[in-house]
Amino acid sequence: MESTDYNSVDGSWDAIREKELTGYRNQAYIVLQNALTPTEVEEILSALGEVIQNENFVKNADETCRKQSQGEINLAFGGCHPVLQFENFAKEITDQKERYQLKNVRKLMGFHKHHPRLQALAEDPGLQRVIKCMLMEAGCTKEQVNELEVFQSLALLKPKGGREKPWHQDNSYFNIDGEEVKCAGVWIALSEVTIENGAMHCLPGPLNELKPIPHFSRRDWQICDSETDSKPCVAVPLHPGGALLFSTMLPHGTPTNLGEMQRLAIQFHFEPKGSRRTSDAQRLAEYGGEGVGVSC
């Protein structure tokens, strides 16, 4: 069952105060309408377009791909490694100027250090204040959140017909010590985001009650459908510039884009600087369904 009755406030980052943080404590997310102005949205879109045409970024993304294939890089440890992958329909475009456009990109990651406007967004004082408050609600001390770092930056570019992202918890992808390390994310709409074209859907719950849920390799690395089908969820349509701020323990997903236009969004995951890492084996012991006595 979908609902659009959510913990929401209208305004910029400064609009988030104690009432919204109390809502975060109770539901593990905050919706902020108009986090960015229309001009800022256009600046971010332009910056993303410039990144994928930046020769240095493309070179580094190719190097990430090579190192991944050889087991030298594991994105589960974070580090914001540049990643650039194209949609299948774009792989045959031979004109480089035509190919290297946002409309043709499937996955774009690790970009914020390659453009000053994107770096400025990640380091925006208002956004950082909110993230620090969210992390302290999750149990971090003021000293721990004195300095944040970006664990991961992603552009979420779902084309017409783009497939679903099934229910999951972001921490199930991260090799972080979940007992010690708290993370928080922000998902910012850069286009009109509707239920039809792939809006975020969440399964809210008290922050201190969110626990690892077994994940399985089915349509994706995901929570079993039977775990979520009977639970009420919250759909979060957004206008361009609206934002969803959330715990990385919050179960969420996005449906297939059944609209006519590409759905555009940008996402950052933040953590206290210098946070402790764990291993693939330890993460799968918490989140892995296969091999730990759980069936889907």
N, C-alpha and C positions, 0 to 999 in steps of 0.2 A: 504494500500500500504506500503510495507516494503522498507526501505532504509538503507544502511550502510554508508551513508555520514554523519559523526558525528564530534562533538567537541572532537578531539583526539590528544594525544601526546605520544611519545615513551620514556620510561625511568622509573626511580624510582620516588618516591614521590617528590623528589627535582625538577623533570622536569616540575612540574606544577607551572607556573608563571602568570604574568599579562594577557597574551593573553588567556590562558585557563580559568582564572577567569572571564575575559570579556565574553567568551563563556558560562560560567556557568550562568552569569547574564542574558544572552539572551536565554538560552536553558534549564537551571536547571539541567544540568548534565555535567560530564567530563568523558571521557574514557582514561584510562592510561594503555598503553601496557607495559608489563614487570615491573609492580609494585614490584613483588617478583621474585627472582631468582628461577631456578629449584630446587636448594638445599633447599631454604626456603619453597617452596611448599611441598616438601617431609617432611620437619620438621613439618609443620602444619598438614598434613595428619596423620603423625605418632602420633602427640600430640592428635588429635581428637580420634584416635583409642585407645590411652591410657586412655582418659577420660571415654569412655563408659565401660572400664574394671576396672575403679576405684571404689572400694566398697563404698567409702564415697560419691562420686558423685551419684552413683546409689541409695544409701540410701536417699540422699537429693531429688533426682528426684521422688522417691516414696512418699516422704513427701509432695512435691509440688502437686502431683496428689491427695493425700488425702485431702489437704487443699483446693484445687480447688473445689473438689466435695462437700465440706462442706461450701463453700462460704467464706473461710478465706483468700484466695489469689485471686486477680484479676490481671492477667498479663497485662491488659491495663494500669496499673500504673507503669510498668517497674519493675526494681529491679533485673533483671537477675536471676530469680529463675531457678534452674536446672530442665530441662525437658528432658525426654528420652522416645520416643515412637518407637515401631518397626513396620515394614511393616507387613501386614496381613500374607504374606507367611512365615514370620519368627517366628510367634507366636507359632508354633508347634515344633520348634527346641528345643529339650530337653538338648542337650549338651551345657552347658553355655559358654564354650570357643568358640564354633562355632557360637552361637547365638549373642554374644556381639561383633559384627564386623560392620564396617561402611556400608558394603553392605546390611545389614539387617535393618538399621535404617531409620525410616521415618522422625522423628523430633528430633532435638538435640538443646537445648537452654541453656543459662546461664552457659556456660562451661569455660569461659576464666579465671575465678578466681580459677579454679581447675587444671590449668596446667601453669607452668611458661612461656612456649613458646607462649601459646595463650594470656596470660596476656601481654607479651612483644609486641606481634603484636598490641593489642588494645592500648598500650601506646607508640607505635613507634613515636619518635619525628617528623619524616617527615610526617607521616600520620596525626598526631595531628595538625601540622602546616597547612596542607591543609584544614582539617575540620574547624579549627578556621577561616581561610580566607573565606570559604564557608558560615559560619554562619554570618560573618560580612557583606558579600554581601547580606545576607537575612535581615539585619537590626540590628544585635546584635552589641553592643559596644565592644571595645577591653577589657574593664574591665569585661564584662559579660562572655567572652570566655576565661578569664585568666586560668580557670580550667574546664576541661571537665569531664563528666562521661558517661559511657556506659548505655544507656537506655535499650538496648536489644542486645544479641548476639545469632546468629542462624547459624547452619550448614544446608545448603540447598542441600539435597541429593535426587535428582530425579532419580529413577531407570528407566530402560527400561520400557516403557509404563506408566511411572508416569504421573499423571493427570496434566492438566493445572492449573495455578494460574491466574484466570481472572483479567482483568484490575481493579486496585484499587489504592488508595493513602494510604501510610503507616500511615499517621496521623489519618485515619479513624479507626485505631485499638488502638490508643494511647489516654489515658486520660490526655492530656496536654492542657494547655491554648494556643491555636494556635495563638492568638493575641500577646501574650507576648513571648512564647517559640518558638524558632527555632531549628529544628533538621536537621541533615544530616546523610546520610548513605553511606557505602562503601560495595560493592558486589565484592568479589574476586574469580576468577575462580581457582579451584584446579584440574581441568581436562580440556580437550579440550571441549569448549562450542561452539556449532553450532546452527544455526537456527533450524536444524532438531531435536536436542536433548534437546531443551528447553532454548535457549538464552533469555536474558532479552530483552523486547521490551518496548520502552518509547514513550510517547506523549509529545514532548518537547514544551516549551513555555517560555516567559519571566518570570523570577523568581518573579517579583513583581505583576504579573498578575495571578498567580496560586491561585485558591480559592477552598474551599471545594466543592466537587461534591457529590450529593446524591448517597448512596450505598444501595444495596438491598441484601437480603438473597435469592440467587438463586442457582447457582452451587457452590457458595462460598459467602463470604461477598464482594460484587463487585460493580463496576460501571456498569450501564445498557449497554448492548451491543449496543443499538441504539445510545448511546452517543459517542461511539468510532468508530463504523464501517466505517464511512465516512472520518475519519481523518487520515492523513499520519502519520505513526509511524516510529521509528528508531529501527532497530534490532541491537543488540550488541553482535556478536560472539567474543569470547576471547580465546586466548591460555592460558594454565596454567600459573598463575601469573599475568594475566591481571586483571584490576579492573574497575568497574563502580562506580563513586562517584556521588551522586544525592541528591536533596532535597526530604525530606519525603512528600512533597506536589506534587511531580511529578507523574502523572498517569503512571503506568507500570504494566507489567504482564509477564508471561512465558507460552509458549504453552506446550502441551503434549510432552513427550520425545518419539519421533518416531525413535530414533537411536537404536543402538545395545548395548550401554554401559551406565552405570550410570553417570549422570551429577553431578559433585561435586563443591560446592561453599561454601564460608563462608561470613557472613554478620554481620556488626556492625551498630547500630544506636547510634549516639552521641548527647548529649545535654549539655548546660551549667550546671555546677554543681548547685544543689539546685533549679532547675527550678520548677515553680508552676504547680500543678496538678489541674485537673477539675474532673467532675463526668461522669459516663456513660450517664446520662440524658443530660448533656450539650453537650457531644460529639455527641450523636445521634440527638440532635436538629440541629447540623451542618451537619452531614453526613448521617443521617438516612432517607432513602426514604419513608419507610412505616410510615404512621401516620402523615406525615408533608405535605400532599397535593401534593405529587409527585408520579406519576405512572411510571411503567417500562413495 
